[in-house]
Structure formats: structure tokens, C-alpha cells
Amino acid sequence: MDDSPFEQRLLADLLAERDYLVSSAYNGRQGYEVAASARPDLILLDVRMPYMDGYAACRLLKANPDTQDIPVIFVSGADAEDERVFGLSVGAVDFVTKPFSGPELAARIQVHLSLMRRAAAPAPAGRSDDAEPDMVLVNAARRLIDDDLANVPSLDDIAEQVGTYREKLSLLFRERMGTTVFAYIRDQRLERGARLLRDTDIDVQGIALMVGFNNAGNFATAFRERVGVPPSAYRKASMDGNSA
């Protein structure tokens, strides 16, 4: 997937020389749809593309059960270290910067194809409900939220980073999850907080900050409203239960 016809032709020629069958797309949205339909063995993905950038497309690919195991290699002029690290964090197996060496890129492609085939499992029969386009968006947003509850982006940014807009994402959460995006975030923060109270000895202030509350008081109030007891009492009851 690349929005530059010249870059696409360069890559297509390189791959054709090695007898690979190539499908092309000119933006992230189109590329995601082509991949979801064709299910290629490997995806080359640029970062900066119109309509949907490469990071958003990669998130959707990794949220769709039909495409989540396809290796994604970013081939991009975005060569800053933080951009490369971010590309790997959203699910890519490799990041090659432009201008690239043809033989090196071909070698990387071959390595990842070999690894993918070695680890391949039989494909599940039928189509998973999670592969339905609306659920892919919802699951991509959920993964983005769950990955860093302490620093959840704004609703506009969440929507943009999964290739949609806030009104559609809000509607899909209500329809598919039976809740709002904000309520989902709050539920996940409290659930993660409860798990940390049970499984660690981190103090309540530390847990509050880790799951995205500004202070221990706000966390304790929200926790008591949800669970019925304050965090300290919940932790004590959990410890008593484990020692019984």
C-alpha cells in the first residue's frame, strides 16, 4: 500500500522479479479492504497515505481475525526512531526506511514469509463475527484504549487512529458493546485497578495513576461506587480470601 505510483511500480517490479503475485492499493482504507478480501501472505505498508494512514490500517489489520496473523512490513520515508518504534508497537513485524535497498527488502520479505509459514495454523472454518467490519473498528479502538489506560487519547484521536470519526465510533460502541466509549474506558480502568489491587502490593495512589485517574481519591470514589467497598477493603478481602 503506497500512495505514490512511482514507489508502487518500484516495489511491484522488485517483487515480480522474485515471482511474487502483487496487489496494490493507493490509500490505507483501500489497502485494508484489499487485504481483508484477498488475505495476502504479507503486506507492505507506507505510513503517510491519504484517507487513512498506515498506522490506522495496521491497527485494523491486527484487530481483524482474518488478517491479524499476516505479517506487516512498513516501507516508509518516516524514518524518525519514534515513528519506527510506533510502527512496531501497532503490530508490524519490521520497518524499512526509504530509500531502501532492493536486495535487503527482498531478504526481509523472505525471512518473514518463512517465519509466517512455519508458525501457520489451520484457518478457522467460517467467518468470525469479530471479522465483521464494524467489530474490527470497535476491537481496534478497544485495543488502543487497553494498551495504555493511563494516557487514553481523546475520542477524536481514538477514532482517527482506527480510521474513522467520533460519531461513527460512538454509535458502534453503543450498538456493539452496549455502552459508550467513555463508559468502556472507565470500566476498563476500574477492572485493571481491581486486578492490580488483588495481584500486586502497589499502593492505591500508584494504581490510580497507572490506570488513568488523577489521584487516589477519585479512584477510590469511582471504585467504591462500582464495587461497593473502597480499594483498601477490597485488597484486604482479597488477601484474606487467598490465605484462607
N, C-alpha and C positions, 0 to 999 in steps of 0.2 A: 504494500500500500504506500503510495507516494504521489504527491500532487504535481510533481514535475515530470512531464512526458520524457524529457531527456534522461532523467535518472531512472525512470521505469524502463526505458529502452536499454540502458546500460546494464541494469540488473537482469532484464529478460535475456539479453544476448549472452551474458555470463552464465546464466543457468541453462540456457538452451545448449550451450557447448558441452554441458555435462549431462544432457538428456533428461533434464527435469521438465515436467509439464507445469507451466506458469499461468496463473490467473492474476489479473491486475485490477486495482481499484484506485480511484483518484482522491478519496477522502476517507476519513475514519468511519463514518456511518456506512458508506458503501462497502468498505472493506470488511467491516464486521458482518454485514449481511451476506456477502460473498462467502466468507469463511464459515458462517453458520450453515449455509446451504451446501457448500462443496466439501467442507471438512478436510482441508488440505493436511499434508503431513507436517508442514512447517510454515510459519508466517513471518515475512519480513515487513517491518512496520516503521514508518517515519514518525517523528514526534509532532512536527508542526504541519498540520493539514487543516483545510477549511471544514466547517460544519461540525466536526468532532476531532479533537486532537488524538494523537497516538496513545497517550496515557489513558484517556477515556475509553478508546476502543479496546485497549488491553484489559482494562477492568471488566468490560462486558464479556470479552472472550473468556476470562477466568471465572466469571460468575455463571456462565452457561455450561451445564454438564456435558453438552455435546461438543464443546470446544475447549474446555478447561485444560485438557491434557496436551493440546497442540503446542509445541514449543514456539515461542515468540522471540524473534531477534530484532531489536531496534537497530536500524541503519539510518543514522541521522547526523545532521550538522550540529545538533545540540550537544556540544562537547564539554560543557562545564561538569565538574565532578558531581555536583549535587543533582544535575539532570540525569547523569548516568546512574547514580545510586537510586534516584527516584524511579527510573525505568525498571530497574531490577526489583524494587520494592512492590511495584504493582503487578509483577508476575512474569516479566521477561526472563529468559534464560541467559541472554547475552546482550551486549550493547556495542555496536561497531560504529565508529565515528567516520564521517565523510571529511575529506576524500578517503576512500578505503582502497585497500589492496585487493584486487580480484582473487588471486590465489588464496589469500588469507581468509577472505569471506567465504569462499567455496569450502575451505577446510573446516571452518567453524560450522557451516551448514551441515557438512557430512558428519561431524562429531555429534551434533545434537540430533540428527536423524538416527544415527546408530544408537544413541542412548535412549531415544524415544522408543524405537522398535524393540530394544532389549527389555524395556520395562512395560511394554504394551500389554494391557489386559483385554479379555474379550469385551466387546461393546455390549452394553445392556440392551435387551430387546425393547422395542417400542420407544416412545418419546417421553422423556421425563417432563412432568409438569413444570419443573424448575427451568426447563429449556424454553418455555413459552416466553416470547419477547418481553412482556410486561414484568414477569417474575425475574427475568435476567436483570432488568433495571433495578427492581427492588432489592435483589440479592447483592448486586454490585454496591448499592448505596449502604446496605447493612454492613457489608464487609468494610467499606471505607469508614463508617462510624465506629465499628467494633475495634478496628485496628489501633485507634488512639482516642479513647474516651475522654482523655484529659484535654484534648485540643480538637474537638469536633468543629469542622468548618461551619459557616453559615449555611442555611438552607439553599440559598442561591448557589453557593460554591459547591455544595454536595451535588446538586442537580447538574451543574456544569461539568463536574469531574466524572460523571457517569453518562454524559452525553445527552442530557435532557434539560428541561426547565422546571422551575419550582412548582408551578401549578400542576403539571402532569405528575411529578414525583409525589406531591402531597395527595393527589387523587388516588394514585396507585397504592400508596401505603394504606389509605382508608379502605380501599376495595380489597386488597390482597392480604393485609395484615390486621385489619380491623382496628387500626389505631392511627394516630398522626405521627409524623416524623419526630416531633418534639417529645411526644409521649414514649415513643420507642427508645429514644436516646436516654430519657430519664429512667425507664425500666432497665435498660442495659447497665446504666451506671449503678443502680441500686443492686442489681443482681451480681455485678462484678464486685461491688463493695461487700456484699454478704459473703461471697466466696473468699475474699481476702480476710475478712474477719474470722472465718472458720479455719482457713488453711495457713495463715501467717500470724506473726506476732507484731506486725507493723501497727503503729499507733493510729488512732482514729483520724487525727489530723493528716497524717501521711496518706492514709487510704482515701480520705476525702479529696485531696489534691490529685491523687493518682486516677481517680475516676471522674474528675471534672467538676467537682464542687469547689467554690471559692474558699470555704473554711469548714471546720469540723461542725460548727453549729448548724449551718444549712444542711449538711449531710445528715446530721443526727435527726433534725426535724423531718426531713423527707423520709428517712429510713423508718422512723417511728410511725409515721403515717401509713407507710406501706406494710411494715412487718408487725407493728403493734407493740414493739419494745424498742428502747434505744440501742445503739450499736454495742455499748459495753455489756448490757444484759444479754444481748444475742450471742456475743462472743463467749460469755460465761456459761450460758446454757449449752452452747456447742461443745465447750471444753468438758463440762460435766457429763454430757452425753457420751463423749468419746472415751471418758475414763471409767464409765460405768461397766 
